[in-house]
Amino acid sequence: MEKPPKNAVKFLRWFCREDYVEEIEGDLTEIFEKEYRQSVRKAKWKFVFSVIKYFRPGFIKSFKRNHRSNYQAMFRHNFLLTYRNFLRYKSSFLINLTGLSTGLACTFLIYLWVSDELTVDKFNTKDNRLFRAMEHRVRATGIWTSPTTPGPLAEALVGSLGVLDHRCVGL
């Protein structure tokens, strides 16, 4: 005699409350055996659908944890271990602490810089149409880039592009 589908039985045992699982599994297995004599495929599908029908709040067991963690004791234990390691390995502890704090400070500063760069000119409703013109000047020491531009540049841009509004460029 064929047994019911293994995955369906596993699923039933996983979600069903302990006081119902034996009775439900027994009833479904009896129905499966009767249906199996007539049609194997139909019996397997009917068994799977019957298991799915029992997947409802009245039959689902509680998955809550029964134990409660004591966070203060855990924190105290970890602090005590850290203190003991500090007393035992002072030099390596200070090197690790310096490296960790330097890394965290650099990460924080990079985050602040990137977030500042991403929020530049976001107050403007047409912020996706804003551009910044910069001037490159050649000097004896090399090329120097300046965020300032000559005054006539605004008029030249308005005249050549024709799409710029003179209010945008400060004329």
C-alpha positions as CSV (number, residue, x, y, z in Angstrom):
1,M,0.0,0.0,0.0
2,E,1.3,3.5,-1.0
3,K,1.9,6.0,1.7
4,P,0.6,9.6,1.6
5,P,3.0,12.3,0.1
6,K,5.9,12.9,2.4
7,N,6.1,16.6,2.0
8,A,2.4,17.1,2.8
9,V,2.8,15.0,5.9
10,K,5.9,16.9,7.0
11,F,4.1,20.2,6.4
12,L,1.1,19.0,8.5
13,R,3.4,17.9,11.4
14,W,5.2,21.2,11.2
15,F,2.3,23.7,11.5
16,C,-0.4,21.7,13.3
17,R,-0.9,21.8,17.0
18,E,0.3,18.7,18.9
19,D,-3.2,17.9,20.3
20,Y,-4.7,17.8,16.7
21,V,-1.9,16.4,14.6
22,E,-2.4,12.7,15.3
23,E,-6.1,12.7,14.8
24,I,-6.0,14.8,11.6
25,E,-3.1,12.7,10.1
26,G,-5.0,9.5,10.9
27,D,-8.2,10.7,9.3
28,L,-6.4,12.0,6.2
29,T,-4.4,8.7,5.9
30,E,-7.7,6.7,6.0
31,I,-9.3,8.8,3.3
32,F,-6.0,8.5,1.3
33,E,-6.1,4.7,1.5
34,K,-9.7,4.6,0.3
35,E,-9.1,7.0,-2.6
36,Y,-5.8,5.2,-3.5
37,R,-7.7,2.1,-4.6
38,Q,-9.6,4.1,-7.2
39,S,-7.0,6.5,-8.5
40,V,-3.5,7.1,-7.3
41,R,-3.1,10.6,-8.7
42,K,-6.5,11.7,-7.4
43,A,-5.7,10.4,-3.9
44,K,-2.4,12.2,-3.7
45,W,-3.9,15.5,-4.9
46,K,-6.8,15.2,-2.5
47,F,-4.5,14.5,0.4
48,V,-2.4,17.6,-0.4
49,F,-5.4,19.8,-0.7
50,S,-6.9,18.4,2.6
51,V,-3.6,19.3,4.4
52,I,-3.8,22.8,2.9
53,K,-7.4,23.2,4.1
54,Y,-6.3,22.5,7.7
55,F,-3.7,25.3,7.5
56,R,-5.9,27.9,9.3
57,P,-5.7,29.7,12.6
58,G,-7.5,27.1,14.7
59,F,-5.0,24.4,13.9
60,I,-1.7,26.3,13.7
61,K,0.5,25.9,16.7
62,S,2.2,28.8,18.4
63,F,5.7,29.5,17.3
64,K,6.5,31.9,20.1
65,R,9.6,31.3,22.1
66,N,9.1,30.1,25.7
67,H,12.2,31.6,27.1
68,R,12.9,35.2,27.7
69,S,16.3,36.7,27.3
70,N,17.9,38.7,30.0
71,Y,19.6,41.5,28.1
72,Q,21.1,43.1,31.2
73,A,22.9,39.9,32.2
74,M,24.1,39.3,28.6
75,F,25.4,42.9,28.4
76,R,27.1,42.6,31.8
77,H,28.7,39.3,30.7
78,N,30.0,40.8,27.4
79,F,31.3,43.9,29.2
80,L,33.1,41.6,31.8
81,L,34.8,39.6,29.0
82,T,35.9,42.8,27.3
83,Y,37.3,44.2,30.5
84,R,39.3,40.9,31.2
85,N,40.7,40.9,27.7
86,F,41.7,44.5,28.1
87,L,43.6,43.7,31.2
88,R,45.3,40.7,29.6
89,Y,46.1,42.1,26.2
90,K,46.4,45.9,26.7
91,S,48.5,46.8,23.6
92,S,46.6,44.7,21.1
93,F,43.3,45.9,22.6
94,L,44.3,49.5,22.2
95,I,45.4,49.0,18.6
96,N,42.1,47.2,17.8
97,L,40.1,50.0,19.5
98,T,42.0,52.7,17.7
99,G,41.5,51.0,14.3
100,L,37.8,50.4,14.9
101,S,37.2,54.0,16.0
102,T,39.1,55.4,13.1
103,G,37.2,53.2,10.6
104,L,33.9,54.2,12.1
105,A,34.8,57.9,12.1
106,C,35.9,57.7,8.4
107,T,32.7,55.8,7.5
108,F,30.6,58.4,9.2
109,L,32.4,61.3,7.5
110,I,32.1,59.7,4.1
111,Y,28.4,59.1,4.7
112,L,27.9,62.8,5.7
113,W,29.8,64.0,2.6
114,V,27.9,61.7,0.2
115,S,24.5,62.7,1.7
116,D,25.5,66.4,1.4
117,E,26.4,65.9,-2.3
118,L,23.2,64.1,-3.1
119,T,21.1,66.9,-1.6
120,V,22.7,69.8,-3.4
121,D,20.1,72.1,-5.0
122,K,17.2,69.8,-4.2
123,F,15.1,72.8,-3.0
124,N,14.7,73.9,-6.6
125,T,11.7,72.4,-8.5
126,K,13.7,72.0,-11.7
127,D,16.8,70.6,-10.0
128,N,17.3,68.0,-12.8
129,R,17.9,70.9,-15.3
130,L,20.5,72.7,-13.2
131,F,24.1,72.7,-14.4
132,R,27.3,74.2,-13.0
133,A,29.8,75.9,-15.3
134,M,33.4,75.9,-14.2
135,E,36.4,77.6,-15.6
136,H,39.8,75.9,-16.2
137,R,42.8,78.2,-16.0
138,V,46.3,77.3,-17.1
139,R,49.0,78.4,-14.7
140,A,52.7,77.6,-14.4
141,T,52.0,75.1,-11.7
142,G,49.3,73.3,-13.8
143,I,45.6,73.6,-14.5
144,W,43.5,75.3,-11.9
145,T,39.7,74.8,-11.9
146,S,37.6,77.6,-10.5
147,P,33.9,77.5,-9.7
148,T,33.6,81.2,-10.8
149,T,33.0,82.2,-14.4
150,P,33.4,85.5,-16.3
151,G,30.3,87.8,-16.4
152,P,29.8,87.7,-20.2
153,L,29.4,83.9,-20.1
154,A,25.8,84.1,-19.0
155,E,24.8,86.3,-21.9
156,A,26.7,84.0,-24.3
157,L,24.9,80.9,-23.0
158,V,21.5,82.6,-23.3
159,G,22.3,83.7,-26.8
160,S,23.8,80.4,-28.1
161,L,21.5,77.9,-26.4
162,G,18.3,79.8,-26.5
163,V,16.7,77.5,-23.9
164,L,18.0,79.2,-20.8
165,D,15.9,81.7,-19.0
166,H,17.9,84.8,-18.1
167,R,16.4,84.6,-14.6
168,C,18.2,81.4,-14.0
169,V,21.7,82.7,-14.8
170,G,21.3,85.9,-12.7
171,L,21.2,88.6,-15.4
